[in-house]
Structures are given as structure tokens and as C-alpha cells.
Amino acid sequence: MGTALKRTTIFLTQEQHERLRRLAFEQRTSMAKLLRDAALEILEDEEDIREGLKVLEDRRGTLDWETFKREHLGL
């Protein structure tokens, strides 16, 4: 893997553990890799959300709906 890993502990229900174990077996990977991949997805989603919200806050060059209708639709 090349990157130093940090050990952590999580608690799963018996059912969650069994489902994760089966999925890892089916995908021929480890439960740890599945959990790392899932954690990475969450972190990347959070980063995307933060970046999206930041862009939405920038209102330069935007029009409100009433101004748009008046200027572009003649309403």
C-alpha cells in the first residue's frame, strides 16, 4: 500500500459483520479494505459538498428570478 496506516476500532452488529465478511469474500478483498474504501467515499463526498456550497455562496454575476424574468423573458 505504501502509506502508513493507523489502527482504529469500530463496533459492528453481528449482522453487519457477517454481511461485510461475505462481501469481502465475494470481492476477494479484506473487510479492512472495504471499510477504508467506504471511509474514503464519505470523506470525498464531504469535500465535494463543502466545495459546492462554497461555489453557491458566490453570487457575483447572478440574477434573482424576478430580474431574470423581467430582463430575459419580458415578464
Protein Blocks (a to p, Z undefined) as FASTA:
>chain_A
ZZacddddddddfklmmmmmmmmmmnopafklmmmmmmmmmmmmmmmmmmmmmmmmmmgh
iacfklmmmmmnoZZ
